[in-house]
Amino acid sequence: MPEALAIARQLDLDLVEVAPLANPPVCRIMDYGKYKFDEAQKAKESRRKTTSVGIKEMKYRPKIGPGDFDTKTRQVLKFLNEGHKVKVTIMFRGREVFHPELGKKILDRVAEHVDGTARVESDPRLDGRNMVMVLAPDKRAKQSAAARAAQGDDEVPGPGGGGPAKPAKSGSPGVVGTNGGSPAEAPAAATGDAEPGREEGT
């Protein structure tokens, strides 16, 4: 230990005891101030990269209009894509509480819109004058949807978009006529021989 301390002082560094219970104790010569600074920077970077995943809430009314429904549901999808769970709450007023089926219908529509992105973690249930449902991101469903999309991109349609292009059929063997139809008949070769049964004149 005294020798190690002398070496550390000679190098103008610190002698840090790493394993005090070992026999003999294990020490390291280092710049302890720089080591502490680097550790603090690593911890700060780690906290910065850590995403705070919590539970968000979106409130609906039983008589919500189509425009408001679409706006709120898009926000629910945004929360789910960011990795948050979403608590969907239906708020009943007055005598609406005696018609829970209206709230259930809204929650079913929300679940249908986020199908493929999220799963229902907690089924709809009455909570006082409210009805609540909890949605959670569904990683498996998102991976399956991404795989299906990638598979669809690989299929290239043929001309006209009706399917893969088919090779053209080859024609019949022989000489093809100039009109592109059936093979043209080759003319008889001119020879010096007379037709059979006919003598040439002298």
Backbone torsions as a table, in degrees:
resi	resn	phi	psi	omega
1	MET	NA	-45.9	178.5
2	PRO	-60.7	-35.8	179.6
3	GLU	-65.8	-43.3	179.4
4	ALA	-63.4	-38.8	178.9
5	LEU	-65.1	-38.4	178.7
6	ALA	-66.4	-40.7	178.7
7	ILE	-64.2	-41.3	179.9
8	ALA	-62.9	-42.2	178.9
9	ARG	-66.4	-35.7	179.8
10	GLN	-65.5	-36.1	179.5
11	LEU	-87.2	-1.3	-177.6
12	ASP	59.3	42.6	178.7
13	LEU	-124.8	-177.4	-178.5
14	ASP	-106.5	149.5	174.7
15	LEU	-103.7	111.1	-174.6
16	VAL	-109.0	127.7	178.5
17	GLU	-80.2	114.7	-175.7
18	VAL	-90.3	-46.6	-179.0
19	ALA	-127.6	86.8	-175.7
20	PRO	-68.7	-22.9	-177.2
21	LEU	-86.4	-8.6	179.7
22	ALA	-71.9	160.5	179.5
23	ASN	-127.4	104.4	0.9
24	PRO	-77.7	163.1	179.3
25	PRO	-59.6	145.4	-179.4
26	VAL	-98.2	128.2	179.6
27	CYS	-124.7	160.1	177.8
28	ARG	-134.2	136.8	176.7
29	ILE	-92.2	120.7	-176.3
30	MET	-156.7	171.6	170.9
31	ASP	-89.8	98.0	-172.3
32	TYR	-65.3	-36.3	178.4
33	GLY	-62.7	-42.9	178.3
34	LYS	-66.2	-37.7	178.9
35	TYR	-61.6	-45.3	179.5
36	LYS	-64.4	-38.6	179.3
37	PHE	-64.1	-44.5	179.7
38	ASP	-62.6	-39.8	179.3
39	GLU	-65.1	-39.9	178.7
40	ALA	-65.1	-38.4	178.5
41	GLN	-66.4	-39.8	178.1
42	LYS	-64.0	-42.2	179.4
43	ALA	-64.8	-38.8	179.3
44	LYS	-65.3	-42.7	179.0
45	GLU	-65.0	-38.9	179.3
46	SER	-64.7	-41.3	178.0
47	ARG	-65.7	-34.8	-179.2
48	ARG	-67.8	-37.5	-177.3
49	LYS	-80.1	-18.3	-178.3
50	THR	-72.8	122.8	178.6
51	THR	-88.3	135.0	179.7
52	SER	-83.8	105.5	-178.7
53	VAL	-99.8	117.6	-179.6
54	GLY	-130.5	-160.3	178.0
55	ILE	-113.9	125.2	178.3
56	LYS	-97.8	163.3	178.9
57	GLU	-130.7	137.5	175.1
58	MET	-128.9	128.5	-175.1
59	LYS	-106.1	136.2	177.7
60	TYR	-123.5	163.0	172.6
61	ARG	-114.2	150.3	179.5
62	PRO	-58.9	-30.5	-178.3
63	LYS	-104.8	34.8	-178.3
64	ILE	-66.9	143.5	179.3
65	GLY	-80.6	163.4	-178.2
66	PRO	-59.0	-41.2	-178.6
67	GLY	-63.8	-47.3	178.6
68	ASP	-64.5	-37.8	179.4
69	PHE	-61.6	-46.8	-179.5
70	ASP	-63.4	-41.8	-179.7
71	THR	-62.3	-47.8	-179.0
72	LYS	-66.7	-38.4	-178.9
73	THR	-68.4	-35.3	175.0
74	ARG	-62.7	-38.4	178.0
75	GLN	-67.0	-37.3	176.2
76	VAL	-61.1	-44.4	178.2
77	LEU	-61.8	-39.2	178.4
78	LYS	-61.8	-45.6	178.4
79	PHE	-59.9	-44.2	-178.0
80	LEU	-65.0	-40.4	179.1
81	ASN	-67.3	-23.7	176.3
82	GLU	-83.3	-2.3	176.8
83	GLY	95.9	6.7	-179.2
84	HIS	-89.1	153.2	166.2
85	LYS	-83.2	154.4	-177.9
86	VAL	-129.8	127.9	174.3
87	LYS	-97.6	113.5	-179.7
88	VAL	-95.5	122.5	-175.0
89	THR	-118.1	129.7	172.1
90	ILE	-100.5	120.9	-178.9
91	MET	-98.8	119.4	178.6
92	PHE	-95.0	143.0	176.2
93	ARG	-126.1	140.6	176.5
94	GLY	58.6	-129.7	-175.9
95	ARG	-80.6	-1.2	177.2
96	GLU	-60.7	-26.3	-177.7
97	VAL	-64.4	-20.3	178.8
98	PHE	-83.6	1.4	178.5
99	HIS	-127.1	66.8	-178.4
100	PRO	-64.1	-19.7	180.0
101	GLU	-63.3	-26.7	177.7
102	LEU	-66.9	-42.4	177.6
103	GLY	-67.6	-39.1	178.9
104	LYS	-61.6	-37.0	179.4
105	LYS	-65.1	-40.3	178.0
106	ILE	-65.1	-43.6	-179.3
107	LEU	-64.6	-37.5	177.3
108	ASP	-63.8	-38.9	178.0
109	ARG	-64.8	-40.8	178.6
110	VAL	-63.1	-46.2	-179.8
111	ALA	-61.4	-36.1	178.8
112	GLU	-67.7	-38.5	-178.9
113	HIS	-68.7	-31.5	-177.5
114	VAL	-97.6	6.7	179.4
115	ASP	-61.3	132.7	-175.3
116	GLY	98.3	-16.2	177.3
117	THR	-115.2	-33.8	-175.6
118	ALA	-138.5	167.1	174.8
119	ARG	-126.8	155.0	179.1
120	VAL	-80.6	110.2	-179.9
121	GLU	-84.0	-35.0	178.0
122	SER	-131.3	119.3	-177.8
123	ASP	-63.8	156.3	179.5
124	PRO	-56.3	134.0	178.5
125	ARG	-149.6	152.3	179.0
126	LEU	-79.2	135.0	178.1
127	ASP	-133.4	88.6	-174.8
128	GLY	69.4	-122.5	177.9
129	ARG	-95.1	12.1	179.4
130	ASN	-119.9	161.4	170.7
131	MET	-123.6	129.4	-173.4
132	VAL	-123.9	152.0	174.7
133	MET	-144.8	141.1	-179.4
134	VAL	-112.8	129.0	177.1
135	LEU	-109.3	144.9	178.2
136	ALA	-130.7	146.3	178.5
137	PRO	-58.9	138.5	179.6
138	ASP	-110.9	97.7	-176.0
139	LYS	-66.9	-36.8	-178.9
140	ARG	-65.0	-41.7	179.9
141	ALA	-64.2	-40.2	-179.9
142	LYS	-66.0	-39.2	178.4
143	GLN	-66.0	-39.8	178.5
144	SER	-65.0	-41.4	179.3
145	ALA	-64.7	-39.8	178.4
146	ALA	-65.4	-38.5	179.2
147	ALA	-66.2	-40.8	178.4
148	ARG	-65.0	-39.2	178.9
149	ALA	-65.0	-40.9	179.2
150	ALA	-66.2	-37.2	178.7
151	GLN	-66.7	-36.9	178.4
152	GLY	-66.7	-33.4	179.5
153	ASP	-69.8	-28.4	-177.6
154	ASP	-73.2	-23.9	-178.7
155	GLU	-83.2	111.8	-178.6
156	VAL	-96.0	120.4	-179.6
157	PRO	-71.5	152.7	177.9
158	GLY	-78.6	-175.1	-179.6
159	PRO	-57.5	135.1	-179.6
160	GLY	83.8	-1.5	177.3
161	GLY	72.5	12.0	-176.6
162	GLY	-90.7	0.0	-178.9
163	GLY	140.4	-178.7	-177.9
164	PRO	-61.4	146.6	-179.4
165	ALA	-68.9	139.9	179.5
166	LYS	-102.6	144.1	178.3
167	PRO	-69.3	146.5	179.6
168	ALA	-70.3	144.2	179.5
169	LYS	-75.7	138.8	178.8
170	SER	-79.5	149.7	-178.4
171	GLY	-78.4	178.3	179.9
172	SER	-72.9	150.0	178.7
173	PRO	-62.2	148.8	179.9
174	GLY	127.6	-172.2	-178.9
175	VAL	-89.2	125.7	-179.0
176	VAL	-87.4	136.0	179.5
177	GLY	-69.5	165.8	-177.7
178	THR	-69.5	-21.9	180.0
179	ASN	-85.5	3.8	178.2
180	GLY	75.3	8.0	-179.0
181	GLY	-89.8	-136.4	-178.8
182	SER	-73.6	161.6	-178.1
183	PRO	-57.3	135.9	180.0
184	ALA	-78.9	145.9	178.9
185	GLU	-78.8	133.2	179.9
186	ALA	-75.0	134.1	179.8
187	PRO	-66.7	152.1	179.6
188	ALA	-66.5	139.2	-177.2
189	ALA	-72.4	137.6	179.1
190	ALA	-79.0	124.0	179.6
191	THR	-123.3	166.1	178.3
192	GLY	-83.3	-3.2	-178.3
193	ASP	-81.0	144.0	177.3
194	ALA	-78.5	161.0	178.6
195	GLU	-66.3	150.1	-179.7
196	PRO	-61.0	140.6	177.7
197	GLY	78.6	10.1	179.7
198	ARG	-135.7	128.5	-178.3
199	GLU	-96.3	147.0	177.8
200	GLU	-76.9	147.3	178.0
201	GLY	-75.9	151.4	-179.9
202	THR	-87.3	NA	NA
